Every structure is written in C-alpha cells, then in structure tokens.
Amino acid sequence: MRALRRAATAAATALALLLTGCSGGGDGTDADGTIRLSFQSLAWQKESVDANRQLVKEWNAAHPGIQVDYVQGSWDNVHDQLLTSFEGGEAPDIIHDASDDLADFAYGGYLADLRTLLPERLTTDIPEQSWRTATFDGGVYGVPFLQEPKVLIANTKIIKASGVRVPTPAEPWSWEEFRRVTEKLTGKGTYGVAWPLKEPVSVTLNLGLSAGGRLFHRAADGKVTIRFDEGDRVVPGTIQDQVNTDRSAARTALGMGGSDTLPGFFGGKYAMVPLGFSYRQQVVEQAPEGFEWTVLPAPAGSAGPLQGVSPQTLSVAEDSPHKREAVRFIDFLLQPRNMVRLAKGDWMLPTGTEALSDPALRTEKNGWATGTALAEGLRPAPAQSVRGYPEWKDKVATPALQEYYSGAIDTGELKKRLVEDGNRVLARYQR
C-alpha cells in the first residue's frame, strides 16, 4: 500500500521540490557563490506559518551568502513525500518532521548524524530525554524543538458545580479517581468525558507511561519484543470501563478526531475532552462567547505524571552538500527567543529549557502555566525507536484497540492481538 501511495505522489513531489529550489543532487550553490538551502516546514496554523516565514526572512537578511528557501510541506503525507524525495535525490536540506517518523529514515541512511555538527549551546539547552527521541543506534538524526503533553480541556462551570476536587500538575487525579470523577460529571445530557480515539494507539501508549506501562521492551541484543503487563492495562482498561460499564464516556466520540469533539464540548455534551496541548488554539478561536473552560493535567498512575511524546524535529538530509550551514540555520531558528516564537505560533511547548522559562509561556491565561508545569514529566514515546512500529500500529494495534474500546473484544483478546500478532510483525524487521 505504501509503495502504491509513493508511486502516486512521486511525480508531484519531485516537481514541487524542483520548483521551490531544493538543492537535492546538485552542489546547492548559485552562480555567484551563494549557498542556497531548502527548508521544508510543516507549519500549518497561520500564526506558525507566519513565525517560520518571518524567521527565514530574518536569517536571509543577516546572511547574504547563505540563503534559505521556505518550502511548505504537509503533515498529511510527509512520510511518503519524504521517502520519494530521498529516493529521487531531491530531498530538502532542512527537514521538519516528528521524531516518531524518523526511525526508518535514520536507519535507511537518508538523514545526517548531527552529533559532530551541533553547537554546544543547543545540545546543553535541550534536555537529554528530548534528545533520546531523535537518537537511533547511537546517532542523533533530528533536533527536537516543539512538544505537547496531553491535557484535559474542561468545562469550568460543570467542574465547579460538581464539587469534585480540581487537580493540579502537582496533585493530578489518579486513574481511579479520574474514573470516579467522570461518573459524577455524567448526567442530564452530559458525559463526563469524550475520548476522541480515531487514532487510538499513541494516546494509549503515551498516557500509559504514567501507570508504568511500556509495552515495548528492548533486550541486551537490541531486539524489541512486546509484553502486555499490569501497567499496560490501566489506561485502556479505564477507558473501556468508562465507555462500556460506567457509561461516563461518549461511545460516539470513539471514532472522532480531536477537533470533532469541540462542538459537543461547547454545547455541554462533554464535561472534559483529553486533547493535545495545541488544541487550546481551536478552543480560543471557536468557543462561543462567554464559554468558560480550563486546562487540567491528565491523570497519573503509579509512575507519576509521566507522558510519552514525539516532539517535532528538524533534521538535515544526508545528501545535502551544505550540512554545516544547514545546522547553523537550525541553531538560529532555535535560539531561545526564536523557539518561544515558534512555540507560541503552534501553541505548543519548546524543548529548550531557557525558552521554557520565558514568562510568556508561564501565564495562567489559556492554560500555558499548566502545560509548562507538565514539561518535566515528558519522556520519549514508548515506540519511538522501534522498527516496524508503523505496520504494527496500522495492522495490529489500531483495529485491536478500536474493537476493545467499543466492547467487541475483552482484555484477553486485546493482549493476544497486541503481543502475539505484534511480535510476529516486529520479528520481520529484526532478522
């Protein structure tokens, strides 16, 4: 299927990259000696696109000998588009992606190992746990720069009227308490929570870290196997109970994406919706006048308020003839003041510690302070460096979790599919 999609997009991708000046197989230098770099950005919200374009403009004004061409990419097809451009020798010099999409490109030799190229300022400013999200087989193949925790967007009036304890980042709800709270919030046409689980895998795995779940376990020889231990049961079990036993979670939301739940949330149908931190922008833009909402931390289990994340990254193509200049541009783009601009544009959190301390990202307004308080507990997503994860996710985990959350299969069958079918998939990638 991927090969068919790749073939279908090959011609359009190659043409688009040629028209936008990607340096791909040439020497990347104009006739007058000016080095020309292509930067493919996946920014899509207006504030984010504007911030990226403005930073490119500022770089070009200050560096006449190294000019950067902005190329607009799309999250919708980035993996196949990049694979096509790599294979065709037309890859952008500087590549915006997400860390959970890098493994195949890193192991395939398409991305440059940045360890000897990165300035010390950048390596020390970004925490080690963030660097681990872009580290494969000892090499660093991307600079993680934006990330977002999962939070609860809650209807303030419903929460206050219920009398439930309001959680804080320092004292979040446990998963057991969260289940009781959603029961109490349910009634009179309102569900306590709506879980938008059209794409259930990353939500389940990333929130599962708080309960000690990992699912993927790497042995001393580097091979990965799947186990479904007690900690792995907590998050999916809670959601399944809310939907099928307590009736405190809306069944109709299971097939929705995050944005699909917002009309019902604004209408009082759902008291809370677990969403990525960046969804706050849509809430601000779309909420009816007078609607009161707040940002609450996600529940936490025995391991504390940990969450898995796959940060957005900036990488350099292995075929780029100007890797050092590309890294210089990345370093400029991720100066603390610029990282703050990018974070605000995307309504996300910067990975850099200096940027994260900026007062603009610690205000109570629109829940910024809650998000920054959760940053310390963000860890690499459990499947971050697992080869074969995309196939396991698409063919095994997604259908199994969808059936489980709907009540069509029980926990035993879920475990069997995730583990037995999943290990057969991973084994093909680890021969």
N, C-alpha and C positions, 0 to 999 in steps of 0.2 A: 504493500500500500504506500509506504513511504517513497519507494522508488518511482511509483506512478506519479505521486504528487510532485516529486523532484523533477521528473521529466516535463511535467505540465508547466512548471514555473521557470524552467531553465532559461528559455529564450527571453521572457520578460525581465527576469532578474539581470541577465547579462547586459541587456540593452539599457536598463535603468542605471546600472553601475557605470557603464561607459559614458552615458550622458552626464552623469554627475561628477565625472572626473576621478574615479577611483584609480589608484596607482597600479594595482594588480600586477602583472608580469613585467612592467617597464621599470625604468630607473627612478621614477617619481620625481623628476626634475624638469622644470621648464627650460626653454631655450636660453633664458638669461641667467640660469643657475639657481633660480628659486626652487626650494624644495616644496613639493605640494603633497599634502596629506589628506586623505579622505576620512571623515569621522561619521560613521553611521550611528545615528541616535534613534532610540525607540521611544523618546518622549512623545506623549500624545495629548496630554492636557494642555490647554493654551498657555497657562502660566509656566508650565515646564518647558514647552517648546520655546517660548519667548526667552526664558532664562538661558537655555542652551544656545540658542542663536546669538543672544547678546554676548555671551562669554566667548563664542567663536569670533565674533566681531572684535571684541577687545583684544584677544590674542593676536589676530591678524594685524591690527593697528600697531601693536607693540613689537611684532616680529615680521618685518617685511621679507626676510629671507626664508621664512618657514610659514607658508600659508596653508590654512586648513579649510577644506570644502565640507560644508554641512550636508549630509545625506539623510533624508528621512526614511527610516525603516518602520516596521510594524511588528508588534508582539504576536499578531495573528499567525504569521508564517515564518518567524525569524529562523527557526532551526533549519527548515528545508531550504530557505533562501540562502542562508549562510553556507550550508553544505554545497549547494550548487555553485556559489561564488568561489568557494575554496577549490573545488574540483576543476573549475574553469579558469583558475588563475586570476580572478577578478575581485578578490576579497578586499574590503575596505582596510585601510591601515589600522584604524582605531575602531574597536567593535564594542558596542553597548549590548549587553545581554544579561542573563540571570545566571547565578552560579550553578543552579541545578541543570543548566543546559550545556555546561562546559565540558563535562567528562569525555564525551565521545570526541569532541574537537581536540581536547588536550591529548588524549591517548592516541588520536589519529595523526598527530604531528602538525595540525593546522594552526595552532596558537604558539606564540613565542613564550618561552620560560623567562619570566621577568626578574628572577632573583638577582642577577647582576646588573640590572638596569634601573631598579627602583631607588630613588633617593632615600636616605635615612630618615628624613623628616616624615615621609609618607609611611614608611614601614613601622616607625615607632608610634605614630599618631593613631593608627588603626589597630585595635586590639587583636591579640593572637587568635581568639576564637573566630573573629571575622576572616582573618587570612586563611584559616583552615577550610573555609567554604570554597576557596578557589585553589586549593592545593591538591595536586594529583600526583601520586607516585613521587613525592618529594619536590616537585616543581610547582611554581606559582604561575598560574595562567590567566589571572584576572585580578583587578583591584576592586574589592568590594567597597561600594560607596553609599548606597542607599538601602534601607531595610525597613520592614514594618512588622510589628507584632500584631497578633490577632487580639482584638478588644471586643467588649460588649458595648454596642451602641444602645442606650436605654432611654425609654420614655420617662422623663423625670416625674411627671405627675403620677403615673401609675406606680412607680417605685416608692414615692413618698407616701401615697395613700395606702399602700400595702403594709407599711410599718416594718418591712424586712430590714435587716442590717445592711447598710450600704458598704460594699467592700472598698478597700483602698489597695494600692500597689504593695504596701507593707503588710496588709492583712486581707488578702483576697478570699473569696469563697473557696472552700474545698469543693471537690466534685460532688460529694454527698450533699453538702449544704446547697450547692447550686441546684441540684435536682429538687430539693425541698422548696427552694425559693420559686422555681418555675411553677411548681404545683400551686403555691399560694397566689401567684400572679395570674393564674388561669381562671377565667370565669366571665360571664356576661359578654360573650362575643370576643374575648381576648385570650390568646395563647400566651403562656409565659415566655416562650422563645420560638423563634423561627430559625431553623438551621438550613441555610442555602447550600445544598450539597450536590449540585450538578457535577462538580469535580470534588469527590469526597476524600481522595487519597491524601493530599498534602495536609488538609485540615486535620484529619485523623492522626497522621503521623506526627505532625509538628506540635499539636496540643498534647499528644501522648507523652512527650518528654517529661511533662510536669508530674506524671504518675509513675515515672521510671520506665516507661515503655521505650523500646528502641527498634524492635522487630528485626533489624539487620545487624548481624554480628560478624565481625572480621576476625579470622583466625590468624595465628602467627605466620602462616604462609601467605597471607594476603587475601585468601579466598573468603568470600562472603556467603553466609547462609542465613536463612530466615527462621526465626523462632517466634512463637506467639505465647509469651509468658504472662504472668499475672498482671504486670504493669501495662501490658499492651491491651488488656481487656477493659480498662477503666473508662477511657473516653468513648470508644464505640458502644460499650455496654450502657453508659449513661445516656447517650443519645438514643439508643434503641429503646430503652425504658421510657424516656420522655415521650417518644413518638407512640409506642405501642401499648405501654402499660399505664402510664400516668395520663396520657392524652394532654400533656402540657406543652408539647411541641407540635407545630402545624405540619401535618403529613404533606400537604400540598407544597410546602416550601422545599421538600427534599430534592425536587427536580429543578430548582431555581438557581440562578446565579445571584451574586450579592445584590446587584442593582435591582433585580426583580422583586426583592422583598421590601424595598423602600416605600412604595405606595401603601402597602398594608401596614407598615410600621407607622407611617404618618397618619394613617386612618385609625390607629388604635387597635388594630387587629393583633399585633405582636407587641409585647412589652419590651422585648430585647431581641437584638439580632447580632450574632457573632460575625464580625467583619474585619477585614484588614484595616489598619490604621488610616490608610489613604482615603477610605470611603467617606471620611468626615467632610471632604470637599463636596461630594454629591449631596450630603445631608444639608450642608450650609446653603447650597445653591437651590435645592429642591423642596426643602421643608416649607410648609405653609406658614404664613405669618402668625407669630405667637406660639408656634410649636416649641415646647421645651424638651431638650434632650441633653444627655450627658454621656461621658465616656467612662466605662468601668473596666477594671482589669479582668482578663479571662480567669476562670477558675484555676486553682493549683492543686496538685496532689502531693504525694509523699516526697517528691524530689524538689518541691518548692516551685516558685513561679518561673519555671523554665519553659521556653518555647523554641522549636526549630524554625529557622528562617533560611531563605535562599536569597541573599542580597542581590541587588543589581550590580553589575560588574562592568569594568572597562578593560578590554584585552587588546593585544596587538597581534596582527596576523604574522605568522612565521615567515611568509613570503614578502612582507613589507621590506623594502630596501632602506628604510629610514626608521629603524626601531627606536634608536635613542631619541630622535626628535619626536617620535610619537609618544614616548614616555614623558618627555618634557612637557608636552601639551597636556597629558593626563595629570601630571603634577600641578600644572597651572589650574586646570579645571577643578582639582580637588584641594586647592588651598582652602583653609578653614572658612574664610569669608565666602568663597565661591561654593563650597559644599553646603553652607547654610542656604544660599540662594537656590541651589538645586533641590534641597530637601523641602524648602517652603513651596517651591513650584510644584513638586509632586506630592505634597502633604505627607511626606514620609520622614524617617529619622536618618540622619547621617551616621556613618560608622565611625568617623573620626571623633576622638574624644574632645578635642578643642572645639570643633563645630557643635558637638552635642551640648556643650556647656553654654552656648550662646543664649542670652536671656530671651531672644525672640522665639526660641524653641522650648521655653520653660514656663510660658504663661499658662494660666488656668483656662483662658479662652479657647474654646473648641477642643479642649482635652489635650493640648500639647503637653502639659506637665505630666499627665498620666502616662503618655507614651514614652517620654524620656525617662521616667522612673522605671519603666519595664525594660529599658535597653540593656541593662546589666545582665538580665537573665536570658538574652537571646543567644542561641547556640546553632551550630551548623545543622541543617535539616538531616534527619537520620539517613536518608538515601542519597546524601549529597554526592558521594564519590562512587556509587555502586553502578558498575557497568551492567546494562540490561534492565535498569530501573524503568526506563520509558516503556519497554514492552511489558514488563510485569505490571506496571500501573495501568496500561491501556487494556491488556488482555485478561488479567487476573484480578487485580485489586479493585478496580473501578466497578466492574459488574458484581463482584462478590459483596463489596460494601453497600452498593445500592440495594441489592436484594436483602441484605441483613438489616439495614435501616428501615426498609419497608415492612419487615416482619416475615419475608418469604422464606428465609433460612434462619437457623439458630446459630449459637456461638460455636458449637462443634463443627458445623459445616463451614462456617466462616474460617475457622482455624485451618481446617483441612485444605481449603482452596488457597488461602494465603501462603501456607507453608509448603504443602506438597506440590501444588501446581507452580507456586512461585520458585521453589528451589530447582525445579526442572528448567524453568526459564533461565535463571541465573547461571546454571551449570553450563549452558551453551556458550556463555560469554567468558567462562573461566577455564576453558580447556587448555 
